[in-house]
Amino acid sequence: MSERIPENYKGWKVWSLQNKWLKLHIAPQLGGRIIQMVFNQYPFFFVNPDLEGREPEGNNLGEKGSWLNFGGEKIWPAPQGWDSPNAWPGPPDPVLDSGNYTVSKTENNANHIRLTSLKDQYTGLQIVKDVFVSTERAETIVDATFINISQEPREWSVWPVFQMNTIDPGIEGQYRVTCPLNARSRFEKGFKEMHGIVNNPQNRVDEWGNLVVDYQYLIGKVGLDSKGNWVAFTDRKSGKVFVTVFEHRAHAQYPEDTSVQIWTQGRGMTFSRNRINEYPDDFRANPPYMEIELLSPLYKLQPEQKASFKYRILASTIPKDAGICTTNDNGVIAEPLRVFSENGSVRITGQFGVFGEGCLKLVLFEEENGRNSDRIQLSEWEVSPLAGIAIDFVRKSGIELSGSPLFQLLFFDRNGTCCGVLDETKLC
């Protein structure tokens, strides 16, 4: 990698990828993880303050074989378990979680790094992780590949884990994870509580059919059989949003029937590995963070066979104190477009964030002979991932509201190319 030199991040030697909005710090010696992703000076990932600058030594484990929970983003194999050779008994794991990954040349592509783990004899796996940063918007793509290096068939799911930064957990409702529920979920509530107290007050279902986890520094974990293909983390105080997008495969088998799991680190108790575990109400001894965990389908791998799972990470900004309704390829919808007729005027409102730089155009398609035909542009706004978008547009004349006119918010990139619809609606 002749055109790239290592940098220093919190005492670690790291390789960095960056564009106009994002900077990734990647630590091959810490299990090939993205130790931090910075978005306009906002650090999305939790980094364990007790382990800053520390690197694995000897057996790549902590004192008495303990887990070195560095933070950041990493990839594990699932299912997790301690009672079967067909389950992964980690963390800790001195090869896949805290082992040294090699960095490969990528044909002088400054926006791409390839990381390769050592061969793990227990799971029969070697992990290859390709990390790309977009040149066009606030986006990172990770393509994780499992290779069966054993001499027998193995079955594993690719399990990316993001530890999200909740640096100020004293402000209730500041940090939130949102994920769409499966309308035909196998779970009674649309999700199942896997760890922590039943009826955890952090968990609720919103009006859009999403599970919302509002962080209150309580230990807990929920699993979802979500088919929505996205999960979002929001710091509502700053408006910063982290979205990960992935592909859910219908009819595939998933570990514990879940495609998404959400962990909240905090005070409380769990029962795991046939014992009760108590987590103190102490930010130093028990640092706060949330986890977004994705799960690929279970892949049945023959010897030397490979399976890949690709996921995207996108960053945006929405107005402060807002939540998330849904996302699409152009951005985040915090409050959907609404159109009101008021005293002969038309008022249009909504709150959004975008993943790229360009402009939003508000257009009206008037109905003619039962079809939306003529397009009228009502307004436009310059936008970027760094600023939340709050629309409150009033037009006093020139809009025909007979029939069912369609209002659309279109995103155009810096080259003036229409990238598609951010949101659309008809008259309320």
Secondary structure, DSSP 8 states (H G I E B T S, - for coil): -TT---EEETTEEEEEEE-SSEEEEEEGGGTTEEEEEEETTEE-B-B-GGGTT----TTT--GGG-----BSEEEEEESB-SS-TTSB--S--TTTTTS--EEE--TT-TTEEEEE---BTTTTEEEEEEEEE-SSBSEEEEEEEEEE-SSS-EEEEEEEEEEEE-S-TTSTTSEEEEEE--TT-SSTTSSEEEEE-TT-TTEEE-TTSEEEEE--SB-EEEEE---S-EEEEEETTTTEEEEEEE---TT---GGG-SEEEEEESBEEEEETTEEEEE-S-TTTS--EEEEEE----EEE-TT-EEEEEEEEEEEE--TT---SEE-SSEEEEEEEEEEEETTEEEEEEEEEESBSEEEEEEEEEEETTEEEEEEEEEEEEE-TTS-EEEEEEE-SS---SS--EEEEEEEETTS-EEEEEEEEEB-
